[in-house]
Amino acid sequence: MRTALLGSFLAALTLGALAQTASAASPPHYSLSVVEGATTQSEYENVGTSGDVESSKEISIAIIRGGVEIVRDSAKGGASTSQIPQVGDVVTLESPRGTMIASQVYDGLPSMDPTVCAGSVNFSGQRTAGEEVEGGFFSFKLHVDPYSSYLEKTGTGIAQVTTLSGSAYNGNFLTPLAIGQTVHAREVVKTPLPNGAVFTYSSENERPVGACPLPPAPPPPPPPLALQGTILKLTRTTIHKLLKLGLSDVVGINQPGTVTQALYLRGGTLPANAASAKRGRHKLPPALLLARGAATAANAGEVTVHLKLTKRGRGKLKTAKRVKATLITTLRAGRQTLSLPRRTVSLHR
Protein backbone atom coordinates (compact mmCIF):
# COMPACT_ATOMS: atom_id res chain seq x y z
CA MET A 1 0.00 0.00 0.00
CA ARG A 2 2.75 2.45 0.94
CA THR A 3 4.60 1.53 -2.26
CA ALA A 4 1.50 2.34 -4.32
CA LEU A 5 1.06 5.72 -2.63
CA LEU A 6 4.72 6.60 -3.19
CA GLY A 7 4.38 5.65 -6.86
CA SER A 8 1.31 7.91 -7.26
CA PHE A 9 3.11 10.79 -5.57
CA LEU A 10 6.14 10.48 -7.84
CA ALA A 11 3.91 10.29 -10.93
CA ALA A 12 2.04 13.45 -9.90
CA LEU A 13 5.31 15.24 -9.20
CA THR A 14 6.65 14.25 -12.62
CA LEU A 15 3.48 15.48 -14.41
CA GLY A 16 3.63 18.82 -12.56
CA ALA A 17 7.24 19.32 -13.56
CA LEU A 18 6.42 18.53 -17.17
CA ALA A 19 3.50 21.00 -17.11
CA GLN A 20 5.74 23.75 -15.72
CA THR A 21 8.36 23.01 -18.37
CA ALA A 22 5.73 23.16 -21.13
CA SER A 23 4.31 26.41 -19.76
CA ALA A 24 7.77 27.96 -19.59
CA ALA A 25 8.46 26.88 -23.15
CA SER A 26 5.18 28.22 -24.65
CA PRO A 27 5.73 31.24 -26.97
CA PRO A 28 4.95 34.61 -25.40
CA HIS A 29 2.02 36.83 -26.42
CA TYR A 30 2.92 40.53 -26.47
CA SER A 31 0.36 43.32 -26.61
CA LEU A 32 0.55 47.08 -27.16
CA SER A 33 -2.51 49.28 -26.62
CA VAL A 34 -3.34 52.96 -27.14
CA VAL A 35 -6.58 54.33 -25.67
CA GLU A 36 -7.44 57.97 -26.28
CA GLY A 37 -10.44 60.15 -25.50
CA ALA A 38 -12.47 60.24 -22.31
CA THR A 39 -15.28 58.48 -20.47
CA THR A 40 -18.04 59.67 -18.17
CA GLN A 41 -15.76 58.73 -15.25
CA SER A 42 -12.38 59.80 -16.61
CA GLU A 43 -11.05 60.56 -13.13
CA TYR A 44 -11.29 56.84 -12.41
CA GLU A 45 -10.88 55.35 -15.90
CA ASN A 46 -7.59 56.48 -17.40
CA VAL A 47 -6.59 56.62 -21.04
CA GLY A 48 -3.03 56.19 -22.25
CA THR A 49 -0.53 53.76 -23.72
CA SER A 50 0.27 50.34 -22.28
CA GLY A 51 2.13 47.10 -23.07
CA ASP A 52 1.85 43.60 -21.65
CA VAL A 53 3.37 40.16 -21.97
CA GLU A 54 1.93 36.88 -20.70
CA SER A 55 4.79 36.22 -18.29
CA SER A 56 6.91 37.99 -15.71
CA LYS A 57 9.43 39.05 -18.37
CA GLU A 58 10.56 42.65 -18.41
CA ILE A 59 8.67 44.82 -20.91
CA SER A 60 9.38 48.38 -21.99
CA ILE A 61 7.23 50.77 -24.02
CA ALA A 62 8.24 54.12 -25.51
CA ILE A 63 6.76 56.95 -27.60
CA ILE A 64 9.13 58.47 -30.13
CA ARG A 65 8.36 61.78 -31.84
CA GLY A 66 10.56 63.02 -34.65
CA GLY A 67 13.29 60.61 -33.64
CA VAL A 68 13.26 61.79 -30.02
CA GLU A 69 12.02 59.58 -27.20
CA ILE A 70 9.46 61.60 -25.24
CA VAL A 71 8.34 58.97 -22.71
CA ARG A 72 9.29 55.44 -21.63
CA ASP A 73 8.11 52.99 -18.99
CA SER A 74 9.58 49.61 -18.08
CA ALA A 75 8.34 46.92 -15.71
CA LYS A 76 7.94 43.17 -15.37
CA GLY A 77 4.83 41.79 -17.07
CA GLY A 78 3.38 45.15 -18.05
CA ALA A 79 4.22 48.83 -18.54
CA SER A 80 2.02 51.87 -19.02
CA THR A 81 1.96 55.65 -19.33
CA SER A 82 -0.82 58.24 -19.37
CA GLN A 83 0.91 59.85 -22.35
CA ILE A 84 -1.06 59.49 -25.61
CA PRO A 85 0.92 59.55 -28.85
CA GLN A 86 0.24 62.15 -31.48
CA VAL A 87 -0.53 61.21 -35.05
CA GLY A 88 2.78 60.26 -36.68
CA ASP A 89 4.49 59.22 -33.42
CA VAL A 90 6.15 55.79 -33.26
CA VAL A 91 5.14 53.55 -30.36
CA THR A 92 7.61 50.75 -29.53
CA LEU A 93 7.52 47.60 -27.40
CA GLU A 94 10.74 45.95 -26.19
CA SER A 95 11.22 42.82 -24.08
CA PRO A 96 13.58 43.00 -22.33
CA ARG A 97 14.51 46.63 -22.74
CA GLY A 98 16.84 46.96 -25.70
CA THR A 99 15.32 44.02 -27.58
CA MET A 100 12.76 45.35 -30.06
CA ILE A 101 9.62 43.25 -30.34
CA ALA A 102 7.43 45.58 -32.47
CA SER A 103 6.83 49.21 -33.34
CA GLN A 104 3.74 50.99 -34.63
CA VAL A 105 3.17 54.38 -36.28
CA TYR A 106 0.16 55.93 -34.58
CA ASP A 107 -2.48 57.27 -37.01
CA GLY A 108 -5.13 58.39 -34.50
CA LEU A 109 -7.70 55.92 -35.85
CA PRO A 110 -10.36 54.75 -35.55
CA SER A 111 -12.48 57.87 -35.12
CA MET A 112 -16.22 58.30 -34.70
CA ASP A 113 -18.44 60.72 -36.58
CA PRO A 114 -20.33 63.45 -34.65
CA THR A 115 -23.55 61.67 -35.62
CA VAL A 116 -22.66 58.89 -33.14
CA CYS A 117 -24.73 60.74 -30.53
CA ALA A 118 -27.65 60.61 -28.12
CA GLY A 119 -30.86 59.35 -29.67
CA SER A 120 -29.05 57.89 -32.68
CA VAL A 121 -28.30 54.26 -33.54
CA ASN A 122 -25.59 55.28 -36.00
CA PHE A 123 -22.05 53.89 -35.64
CA SER A 124 -19.71 55.30 -38.28
CA GLY A 125 -16.36 57.00 -38.70
CA GLN A 126 -12.89 56.65 -40.17
CA ARG A 127 -10.55 53.67 -39.85
CA THR A 128 -7.10 52.52 -40.87
CA ALA A 129 -7.63 51.26 -44.41
CA GLY A 130 -7.92 47.49 -44.50
CA GLU A 131 -8.43 47.04 -40.76
CA GLU A 132 -11.48 45.64 -38.99
CA VAL A 133 -13.38 47.85 -36.54
CA GLU A 134 -15.36 46.88 -33.46
CA GLY A 135 -17.20 49.05 -30.99
CA GLY A 136 -19.93 49.43 -28.45
CA PHE A 137 -21.23 51.46 -25.55
CA PHE A 138 -21.32 51.07 -21.78
CA SER A 139 -22.29 52.87 -18.59
CA PHE A 140 -20.35 53.16 -15.34
CA LYS A 141 -21.60 52.52 -11.83
CA LEU A 142 -19.26 53.86 -9.15
CA HIS A 143 -19.01 51.88 -5.91
CA VAL A 144 -17.52 53.73 -2.93
CA ASP A 145 -16.95 52.40 0.59
CA PRO A 146 -14.73 53.59 3.47
CA TYR A 147 -11.84 51.47 2.22
CA SER A 148 -11.92 51.63 -1.60
CA SER A 149 -13.81 52.66 -4.70
CA TYR A 150 -14.20 50.93 -8.01
CA LEU A 151 -16.15 51.16 -11.25
CA GLU A 152 -18.56 48.59 -12.60
CA LYS A 153 -19.48 48.59 -16.28
CA THR A 154 -23.23 48.24 -16.80
CA GLY A 155 -25.66 48.60 -19.65
CA THR A 156 -23.24 47.46 -22.32
CA GLY A 157 -24.10 47.13 -26.00
CA ILE A 158 -22.19 46.00 -29.09
CA ALA A 159 -22.08 47.88 -32.38
CA GLN A 160 -22.89 46.03 -35.58
CA VAL A 161 -20.42 47.02 -38.31
CA THR A 162 -22.13 46.50 -41.67
CA THR A 163 -19.87 48.29 -44.16
CA LEU A 164 -16.10 48.68 -44.49
CA SER A 165 -15.23 50.84 -47.49
CA GLY A 166 -11.83 52.43 -48.02
CA SER A 167 -11.03 54.45 -44.90
CA ALA A 168 -14.65 54.54 -43.70
CA TYR A 169 -16.82 52.20 -41.67
CA ASN A 170 -20.57 52.19 -41.04
CA GLY A 171 -22.88 50.29 -38.76
CA ASN A 172 -25.51 50.64 -36.08
CA PHE A 173 -26.59 49.85 -32.54
CA LEU A 174 -29.71 47.88 -31.70
CA THR A 175 -30.87 50.62 -29.31
CA PRO A 176 -30.34 54.40 -29.49
CA LEU A 177 -27.43 55.86 -27.54
CA ALA A 178 -28.19 57.94 -24.44
CA ILE A 179 -26.55 60.70 -22.42
CA GLY A 180 -24.50 59.14 -19.59
CA GLN A 181 -23.12 56.34 -21.73
CA THR A 182 -19.62 56.04 -23.16
CA VAL A 183 -19.20 54.92 -26.76
CA HIS A 184 -15.98 53.44 -28.17
CA ALA A 185 -14.44 52.18 -31.41
CA ARG A 186 -11.40 49.92 -31.62
CA GLU A 187 -9.07 48.32 -34.11
CA VAL A 188 -7.18 45.14 -33.19
CA VAL A 189 -4.39 43.65 -35.32
CA LYS A 190 -2.58 40.40 -34.48
CA THR A 191 0.82 39.76 -36.05
CA PRO A 192 2.73 36.46 -35.78
CA LEU A 193 6.35 36.76 -34.67
CA PRO A 194 9.26 34.31 -35.00
CA ASN A 195 9.24 31.14 -32.85
CA GLY A 196 5.45 31.17 -32.51
CA ALA A 197 5.18 34.43 -30.53
CA VAL A 198 2.25 36.77 -31.24
CA PHE A 199 2.07 40.59 -31.16
CA THR A 200 -1.34 42.27 -30.76
CA TYR A 201 -1.77 46.00 -31.39
CA SER A 202 -4.99 47.76 -30.47
CA SER A 203 -6.01 51.39 -30.93
CA GLU A 204 -9.17 52.61 -29.22
CA ASN A 205 -11.12 55.86 -29.19
CA GLU A 206 -13.77 56.47 -26.56
CA ARG A 207 -15.94 59.41 -25.59
CA PRO A 208 -19.05 60.23 -23.56
CA VAL A 209 -22.24 60.20 -25.60
CA GLY A 210 -23.20 63.81 -26.32
CA ALA A 211 -26.01 65.66 -28.00
CA CYS A 212 -26.30 65.31 -31.74
CA PRO A 213 -24.97 68.21 -33.81
CA LEU A 214 -27.44 70.65 -35.27
CA PRO A 215 -28.16 70.10 -38.95
CA PRO A 216 -26.06 72.32 -41.19
CA ALA A 217 -27.59 75.63 -42.15
CA PRO A 218 -29.01 75.63 -45.66
CA PRO A 219 -26.75 77.24 -48.21
CA PRO A 220 -27.53 80.86 -48.98
CA PRO A 221 -29.74 81.34 -52.01
CA PRO A 222 -27.85 82.04 -55.19
CA PRO A 223 -27.70 85.70 -56.21
CA PRO A 224 -30.51 86.67 -58.56
CA LEU A 225 -29.80 86.36 -62.24
CA ALA A 226 -28.95 89.79 -63.60
CA LEU A 227 -31.91 91.07 -65.60
CA GLN A 228 -31.16 91.46 -69.31
CA GLY A 229 -33.20 92.06 -72.44
CA THR A 230 -33.36 93.67 -75.86
CA ILE A 231 -35.83 94.83 -78.47
CA LEU A 232 -35.69 92.13 -81.10
CA LYS A 233 -38.17 93.45 -83.64
CA LEU A 234 -39.79 96.86 -83.93
CA THR A 235 -42.34 96.85 -86.76
CA ARG A 236 -42.38 99.92 -88.98
CA THR A 237 -45.74 101.60 -89.15
CA THR A 238 -47.54 104.75 -90.28
CA ILE A 239 -49.78 107.18 -88.47
CA HIS A 240 -52.75 105.63 -90.26
CA LYS A 241 -51.86 102.09 -89.16
CA LEU A 242 -51.06 103.26 -85.66
CA LEU A 243 -54.49 104.85 -85.37
CA LYS A 244 -56.13 101.67 -86.64
CA LEU A 245 -54.03 98.83 -85.19
CA GLY A 246 -51.75 100.31 -82.58
CA LEU A 247 -48.04 99.40 -82.37
CA SER A 248 -46.45 95.96 -81.75
CA ASP A 249 -42.89 94.86 -81.18
CA VAL A 250 -40.98 91.81 -79.90
CA VAL A 251 -38.79 92.02 -76.79
CA GLY A 252 -36.39 89.37 -75.45
CA ILE A 253 -36.01 88.87 -71.68
CA ASN A 254 -33.68 86.41 -69.90
CA GLN A 255 -36.05 85.45 -67.06
CA PRO A 256 -39.72 85.58 -66.10
CA GLY A 257 -40.91 89.16 -65.70
CA THR A 258 -42.88 91.98 -67.22
CA VAL A 259 -42.15 94.27 -70.15
CA THR A 260 -43.67 97.76 -70.11
CA GLN A 261 -43.42 100.16 -73.04
CA ALA A 262 -44.51 103.74 -73.58
CA LEU A 263 -44.36 105.89 -76.72
CA TYR A 264 -43.88 109.61 -76.01
CA LEU A 265 -44.11 112.55 -78.38
CA ARG A 266 -40.75 114.23 -78.87
CA GLY A 267 -40.40 117.77 -77.59
CA GLY A 268 -41.15 117.32 -73.89
CA THR A 269 -39.44 115.98 -70.77
CA LEU A 270 -39.32 112.20 -70.79
CA PRO A 271 -39.61 110.01 -67.69
CA ALA A 272 -36.89 107.61 -66.53
CA ASN A 273 -39.06 104.53 -66.99
CA ALA A 274 -42.00 103.51 -69.11
CA ALA A 275 -45.36 104.36 -67.61
CA SER A 276 -47.52 101.56 -66.26
CA ALA A 277 -50.20 100.08 -68.48
CA LYS A 278 -52.73 100.89 -65.75
CA ARG A 279 -54.14 104.40 -65.79
CA GLY A 280 -53.69 106.58 -62.76
CA ARG A 281 -50.74 104.74 -61.25
CA HIS A 282 -48.21 107.38 -62.32
CA LYS A 283 -48.65 111.04 -62.88
CA LEU A 284 -48.36 111.86 -66.59
CA PRO A 285 -45.02 113.47 -67.47
CA PRO A 286 -44.74 116.71 -69.46
CA ALA A 287 -44.07 114.80 -72.69
CA LEU A 288 -47.30 113.65 -74.29
CA LEU A 289 -47.89 109.93 -73.85
CA LEU A 290 -49.05 108.64 -77.23
CA ALA A 291 -49.38 104.92 -76.52
CA ARG A 292 -48.53 102.33 -73.90
CA GLY A 293 -48.62 98.60 -73.35
CA ALA A 294 -47.30 95.74 -71.23
CA ALA A 295 -46.75 92.01 -71.50
CA THR A 296 -45.85 89.28 -69.05
CA ALA A 297 -43.14 86.69 -69.78
CA ALA A 298 -43.84 83.44 -67.92
CA ASN A 299 -40.37 82.18 -68.87
CA ALA A 300 -37.18 83.51 -70.35
CA GLY A 301 -37.56 84.15 -74.06
CA GLU A 302 -39.48 86.42 -76.45
CA VAL A 303 -42.67 88.32 -75.70
CA THR A 304 -44.80 90.51 -77.95
CA VAL A 305 -45.90 93.88 -76.58
CA HIS A 306 -48.99 95.58 -78.02
CA LEU A 307 -49.15 99.35 -77.46
CA LYS A 308 -52.55 101.08 -77.55
CA LEU A 309 -53.06 104.79 -78.12
CA THR A 310 -54.10 107.01 -75.26
CA LYS A 311 -57.06 109.35 -75.75
CA ARG A 312 -54.79 112.39 -75.99
CA GLY A 313 -52.39 110.51 -78.23
CA ARG A 314 -55.16 109.55 -80.64
CA GLY A 315 -56.36 113.16 -80.78
CA LYS A 316 -52.83 114.37 -81.52
CA LEU A 317 -52.21 111.85 -84.31
CA LYS A 318 -55.53 112.45 -86.08
CA THR A 319 -54.34 115.84 -87.37
CA ALA A 320 -50.57 115.20 -87.51
CA LYS A 321 -48.73 114.62 -90.80
CA ARG A 322 -45.33 113.76 -89.38
CA VAL A 323 -44.43 112.76 -85.84
CA LYS A 324 -41.22 111.84 -84.05
CA ALA A 325 -41.62 109.81 -80.88
CA THR A 326 -39.45 108.04 -78.34
CA LEU A 327 -40.11 104.45 -77.26
CA ILE A 328 -39.17 103.73 -73.62
CA THR A 329 -38.93 100.04 -72.60
CA THR A 330 -38.67 98.90 -68.98
CA LEU A 331 -38.13 95.32 -67.79
CA ARG A 332 -39.07 94.19 -64.28
CA ALA A 333 -38.29 90.86 -62.56
CA GLY A 334 -38.63 90.52 -58.80
CA ARG A 335 -36.89 93.56 -57.34
CA GLN A 336 -34.86 94.21 -60.46
CA THR A 337 -35.66 96.93 -62.96
CA LEU A 338 -33.89 97.50 -66.26
CA SER A 339 -34.45 100.26 -68.82
CA LEU A 340 -33.46 99.32 -72.37
CA PRO A 341 -31.88 101.84 -74.73
CA ARG A 342 -34.49 104.23 -76.04
CA ARG A 343 -35.62 103.92 -79.62
CA THR A 344 -36.70 106.75 -81.92
CA VAL A 345 -39.90 106.14 -83.94
CA SER A 346 -40.61 108.34 -86.99
CA LEU A 347 -44.23 108.34 -88.22
CA HIS A 348 -45.87 109.83 -91.29
CA ARG A 349 -49.15 109.52 -93.00
Buried (B, 14 or more C-beta within 10 A) or exposed (E): EEEEEEEEEEEEEEEEEEEEEEEEEEEBBBBBBBBBBBBBBEEEBEBBBBBBBEBEEBBBBBBBBEEEEBBBBBEEEBBBBEBBBEEEBBBBBBBEBEEEBBBBEBBBBBBBBEEBBBEBBBBBBBBBEEBBBBBBBBBBEEEEEEEEEEBEEEEEBEBBBEEBEEBBBBBBBEEEBEEEBBBBBBBBBEEEBEEEBBBBBBBBBBBBBEEBEEEEEEEEEEEEEEBBBEBEEBEEBEBEEBBEEBBBBBBBBBBEBBBBBBBBBBEEEBBEBBBBBEEEEBEEBEBBBBBBBBBEBEEBEEBEBBBEBBEEBBEBBEEBEEBEBBBBBBBBBEEBBBBBEEBEBEBEE
